[in-house]
């Protein structure tokens, strides 16, 4: 069985960080390690990913055969991690958690759903990415894929550049249906007002 590294993406509160680490390591995902991209609550005893969320930084920081990036905003449920990992076992190089495929759903408030759709449409207008939910930051990468995608760089647009580069290099990218939660339905997400950001 492949070792799984989970990289948590701020914003993260202390409570959310504790809950996600427990869910990732003790739940069905059985992650071998949990890291944080960017800053974390100061007392957090987790490793950090230096340099951003691009493939190079992920490959250098994580030790797993599979690297999962999981936003820590309370809207993304770690119970979907095994489905992403399974997609890689079935031969995908990158698995994207998608709100916009069959059986996927976005339970966010209407204004947030509309904004997410608009950003996604705008992003895919400039990049031929081949996926419905190109802006999703909840993903799984095989270690081999990270090696092929190192040139995607860092920064906010790296998620899109990764997909564009994967398409050019003919890597198999699949979408896995997930349910994006309304933050108000998750008690831990309510604390994100005082969270540490990824700035």
Long-range contacts (C-beta under 8 A, 24 or more apart in sequence): 2-64, 2-65, 2-66, 2-85, 2-88, 2-89, 3-32, 3-63, 3-64, 3-65, 3-66, 4-29, 4-30, 4-31, 4-32, 4-64, 4-65, 4-66, 4-67, 4-68, 4-81, 4-85, 5-31, 5-32, 5-33, 5-34, 5-35, 5-62, 5-63, 5-64, 5-66, 5-67, 5-68, 6-31, 6-33, 6-34, 6-35, 6-68, 6-70, 6-78, 6-81, 7-34, 7-35, 7-36, 7-37, 7-49, 7-53, 7-58, 7-61, 7-62, 7-67, 7-68, 7-69, 7-70, 8-34, 8-35, 8-36, 8-37, 8-40, 8-46, 8-70, 8-71, 8-72, 9-37, 9-38, 9-53, 9-69, 9-70, 9-71, 9-72, 9-137, 9-198, 10-36, 10-37, 10-38, 10-39, 10-40, 10-72, 10-195, 10-196, 10-197, 10-198, 11-72, 11-73, 11-192, 11-195, 11-196, 11-197, 11-198, 12-36, 12-40, 12-41, 12-72, 12-195, 12-196, 13-41, 13-188, 13-191, 13-192, 13-194, 13-195, 13-196, 14-41, 14-43, 14-44, 14-191, 15-188, 15-191, 16-72, 16-74, 16-188, 16-189, 16-191, 16-192, 16-195, 17-41, 17-44, 17-46, 17-72, 19-188, 20-70, 20-72, 20-78, 21-46, 23-78, 23-79, 24-70, 24-78, 24-81, 27-78, 27-79, 27-81, 28-79, 28-81, 28-82, 29-68, 29-78, 29-81, 29-82, 29-85, 31-64, 31-68, 31-81, 32-63, 32-64, 33-62, 33-63, 33-64, 35-61, 35-62, 37-69, 37-198, 38-197, 38-198, 38-199, 39-196, 39-197, 39-198, 39-199, 40-196, 41-196, 51-154, 52-154, 52-155, 52-158, 53-137, 53-154, 53-158, 53-159, 54-150, 54-152, 54-153, 54-154, 54-155, 54-158, 54-162, 55-141, 55-145, 55-146, 55-147, 55-149, 55-150, 55-152, 55-158, 55-162, 56-146, 56-150, 56-154, 57-154, 58-141, 58-146, 59-143, 59-146, 59-147, 59-150, 64-143, 65-142, 65-143, 66-140, 66-141, 66-142, 66-143, 67-140, 67-141, 67-143, 67-146, 68-138, 68-139, 68-140, 68-141, 69-137, 69-138, 69-139, 69-140, 69-141, 70-138, 71-137, 71-138, 72-195, 73-183, 73-189, 73-192, 74-181, 74-183, 74-186, 74-188, 74-189, 74-190, 74-192, 75-108, 75-180, 75-181, 75-182, 75-183, 75-186, 75-189, 76-138, 76-178, 76-180, 76-181, 77-178, 77-179, 77-181, 80-138, 80-176, 80-178, 80-179, 81-140, 83-176, 83-178, 84-138, 84-139, 84-140, 84-176, 85-140, 87-140, 87-174, 87-176, 88-140, 88-141, 88-142, 91-172, 92-142, 92-172, 92-173, 92-174, 93-141, 93-142, 93-144, 93-145, 93-148, 93-166, 93-171, 93-172, 93-173, 94-139, 94-140, 94-141, 94-142, 94-145, 94-162, 94-163, 94-166, 94-171, 94-172, 94-173, 94-174, 95-139, 95-140, 95-173, 95-174, 95-175, 95-176, 96-131, 96-133, 96-134, 96-136, 96-138, 96-139, 96-163, 96-173, 96-174, 96-175, 96-176, 97-133, 97-136, 97-138, 97-139, 97-175, 97-176, 97-178, 98-131, 98-132, 98-133, 98-136, 98-175, 98-176, 98-177, 98-178, 99-133, 99-136, 99-178, 99-179, 99-180, 100-132, 100-133, 100-175, 101-132, 101-133, 101-175, 101-176, 101-177, 102-177, 103-177, 104-133, 104-175, 104-177, 104-178, 104-179, 105-177, 105-179, 105-180, 106-179, 106-180, 107-179, 107-180, 107-181, 107-182, 107-185, 108-180, 108-181, 108-182, 108-183, 109-182, 123-160, 127-160, 127-161, 127-163, 127-164, 128-164, 128-167, 129-160, 129-163, 129-164, 129-167, 130-163, 130-167, 130-173, 131-163, 131-173, 131-175, 132-175, 133-175, 134-159, 134-160, 134-163, 135-159, 135-160, 138-178, 145-171
